[in-house]
């Protein structure tokens, strides 16, 4: 499998990994069956000259191949980024400076042992808007070094500002008035008889 991978031309680099590592085409087992220039015997008389020519070719072409491969990689990565960004919804700044927010602890999503742990850290204050949905957070007077994405933030509402919601019960004319119930009614007692197991 490694031989196949190392001798297969990659779409990103337009070269084989073997070529970018050693600067030459790999010698495959088939080259010994069908004789090619790769397995032709070297003339010992011209061995020194052949080695010098090989070293010059290696040094002069390998660096150029690697630079071209790096250019292809950058171009391919830019295309991948463009495709990915086109699928994303437009980024809007949901928060303003000095807004109170909490930060989601993303690592707790894949932890099974901390099921009852708090999933949010904070509260923090929005210290700076960096764009692309990124924010700098502040805890009191300390600004956090790491930035946070808006997808991991949500507004924090202090419990002191929450007011209890008291439902309003509307009266209706069809409801029974307790004053209309007679006071002289005797309670009815129902005695449940146990089943006779002897019969």
C-alpha positions as CSV (number, residue, x, y, z in Angstrom):
1,X,0.0,0.0,0.0
2,X,2.8,2.4,0.8
3,X,4.4,1.7,-2.6
4,X,1.2,2.6,-4.3
5,X,0.8,5.8,-2.3
6,X,4.4,7.0,-2.8
7,X,4.4,6.4,-6.5
8,X,0.9,7.8,-7.2
9,X,0.6,11.3,-8.6
10,X,-1.3,13.6,-6.1
11,X,-4.0,16.0,-7.2
12,X,-2.7,18.7,-4.9
13,X,1.0,18.7,-5.7
14,X,0.9,17.3,-9.3
15,X,3.8,15.1,-8.3
16,X,4.4,11.8,-6.6
17,X,5.6,11.8,-3.0
18,X,8.6,9.7,-4.1
19,X,9.6,12.3,-6.7
20,X,9.4,15.2,-4.2
21,X,11.5,13.3,-1.7
22,X,14.2,11.8,-3.8
23,X,14.0,14.0,-6.9
24,X,13.6,11.1,-9.4
25,X,11.1,8.5,-10.6
26,X,10.7,5.4,-8.5
27,X,11.9,2.1,-9.8
28,X,9.0,-0.3,-9.8
29,X,9.1,-4.2,-10.0
30,X,7.8,-4.0,-13.6
31,X,10.9,-2.1,-14.6
32,X,13.0,-5.2,-14.1
33,X,10.7,-7.2,-16.4
34,X,10.5,-4.6,-19.1
35,X,13.9,-3.1,-19.2
36,X,14.0,0.7,-19.2
37,X,16.6,3.3,-18.8
38,X,16.1,3.2,-15.0
39,X,17.6,-0.3,-14.7
40,X,20.2,-0.1,-17.4
41,X,23.7,-1.1,-16.1
42,X,26.0,1.8,-15.4
43,X,29.3,1.9,-17.3
44,X,32.0,1.7,-14.6
45,X,34.3,3.7,-16.8
46,X,32.1,6.7,-16.7
47,X,30.8,6.1,-13.1
48,X,32.2,9.3,-11.7
49,X,30.8,11.4,-14.5
50,X,27.4,9.7,-14.1
51,X,27.3,10.4,-10.4
52,X,28.2,14.0,-10.8
53,X,25.5,14.4,-13.5
54,X,23.0,12.7,-11.2
55,X,23.9,15.0,-8.2
56,X,23.7,18.1,-10.4
57,X,20.3,17.0,-11.7
58,X,19.1,16.2,-8.2
59,X,20.2,19.6,-6.7
60,X,19.0,21.7,-9.6
61,X,15.5,20.1,-10.2
62,X,14.4,19.0,-6.8
63,X,14.1,22.5,-5.3
64,X,12.1,23.7,-8.3
65,X,9.7,20.8,-8.1
66,X,9.1,21.4,-4.4
67,X,8.4,25.1,-5.0
68,X,5.9,24.2,-7.8
69,X,4.3,21.7,-5.5
70,X,3.9,24.3,-2.7
71,X,2.3,26.7,-5.2
72,X,-0.2,23.9,-6.2
73,X,-1.0,23.2,-2.6
74,X,-1.7,26.8,-1.8
75,X,-4.0,27.1,-4.8
76,X,-5.8,23.9,-3.9
77,X,-6.3,25.0,-0.3
78,X,-7.7,28.4,-1.5
79,X,-10.2,26.6,-3.6
80,X,-11.2,24.3,-0.7
81,X,-11.6,27.4,1.6
82,X,-13.8,29.2,-1.0
83,X,-16.1,26.1,-1.3
84,X,-16.4,25.9,2.5
85,X,-17.0,29.6,3.0
86,X,-19.8,29.6,0.4
87,X,-21.7,27.0,2.4
88,X,-21.6,29.1,5.6
89,X,-24.4,31.5,6.5
90,X,-23.5,35.2,6.5
91,X,-21.7,36.3,9.6
92,X,-23.4,38.9,11.7
93,X,-22.2,40.6,14.9
94,X,-24.8,39.3,17.4
95,X,-23.2,41.0,20.4
96,X,-22.1,44.5,21.2
97,X,-19.3,45.8,23.4
98,X,-20.0,45.4,27.1
99,X,-22.7,42.8,26.5
100,X,-22.8,40.1,29.2
101,X,-22.3,36.7,27.7
102,X,-21.4,33.1,28.7
103,X,-19.0,30.9,26.8
104,X,-19.9,27.3,25.9
105,X,-17.5,24.6,27.0
106,X,-17.3,22.7,23.7
107,X,-15.2,19.9,25.2
108,X,-18.0,18.8,27.4
109,X,-20.1,17.7,24.4
110,X,-18.0,14.5,24.0
111,X,-17.5,13.7,27.7
112,X,-19.7,11.1,29.3
113,X,-18.3,11.3,32.8
114,X,-19.2,15.0,33.4
115,X,-22.9,14.8,32.4
116,X,-24.0,17.0,35.3
117,X,-21.2,19.6,35.0
118,X,-22.0,23.1,33.9
119,X,-21.8,23.5,30.2
120,X,-21.1,27.2,30.2
121,X,-18.3,29.4,31.6
122,X,-18.7,33.0,32.7
123,X,-20.3,35.4,32.7
124,X,-17.9,37.6,30.6
125,X,-18.1,41.0,29.0
126,X,-17.6,41.6,25.2
127,X,-14.3,43.6,25.2
128,X,-13.6,43.9,21.4
129,X,-15.3,42.9,18.1
130,X,-12.7,41.4,15.8
131,X,-14.9,40.6,12.8
132,X,-15.8,37.3,11.1
133,X,-17.8,36.5,14.2
134,X,-14.9,36.6,16.6
135,X,-14.9,38.4,19.9
136,X,-12.4,39.2,22.7
137,X,-13.8,38.6,26.2
138,X,-13.1,40.3,29.5
139,X,-13.6,39.0,33.0
140,X,-13.7,42.0,35.3
141,X,-10.5,43.8,34.4
142,X,-8.7,40.9,32.8
143,X,-8.9,40.4,29.0
144,X,-8.8,36.8,27.9
145,X,-5.9,35.9,25.5
146,X,-8.0,33.5,23.5
147,X,-10.7,34.8,21.1
148,X,-14.2,33.2,21.0
149,X,-16.5,32.7,18.1
150,X,-20.1,33.9,18.3
151,X,-21.4,30.4,17.8
152,X,-20.1,29.6,21.3
153,X,-21.6,32.6,23.0
154,X,-25.1,33.5,24.3
155,X,-26.5,36.4,26.2
156,X,-26.4,36.2,30.0
157,X,-29.2,37.6,32.1
158,X,-28.6,38.1,35.7
159,X,-31.0,36.4,38.1
160,X,-31.4,39.5,40.2
161,X,-33.1,41.2,37.3
162,X,-35.6,38.5,36.7
163,X,-39.2,39.2,37.8
164,X,-41.5,36.3,38.7
165,X,-44.4,35.8,36.2
166,X,-47.7,35.6,38.1
167,X,-50.4,34.2,36.0
168,X,-53.7,36.2,36.0
169,X,-56.7,33.9,36.6
170,X,-59.7,35.3,34.8
171,X,-63.1,34.7,36.4
172,X,-66.0,33.5,34.3
173,X,-69.7,33.6,35.1
174,X,-70.0,29.8,34.5
175,X,-67.6,29.0,37.4
176,X,-69.2,27.6,40.6
177,X,-69.5,30.0,43.5
178,X,-68.5,28.4,46.8
179,X,-71.1,30.4,48.6
180,X,-73.9,28.7,46.7
181,X,-72.9,25.2,48.1
182,X,-75.2,24.2,51.0
183,X,-73.5,24.0,54.4
184,X,-75.6,21.2,55.8
185,X,-74.4,18.4,53.5
186,X,-73.2,15.3,55.3
187,X,-70.0,13.6,54.1
188,X,-70.5,10.3,52.4
189,X,-68.2,7.6,53.5
190,X,-67.5,4.7,51.2
191,X,-66.3,1.5,52.8
192,X,-64.5,-0.8,50.4
193,X,-65.2,-4.5,51.2
194,X,-62.3,-6.9,51.1
195,X,-62.9,-10.0,48.8
196,X,-63.6,-13.2,50.7
197,X,-60.8,-15.6,49.9
198,X,-62.6,-18.6,51.4
199,X,-65.2,-18.8,48.7
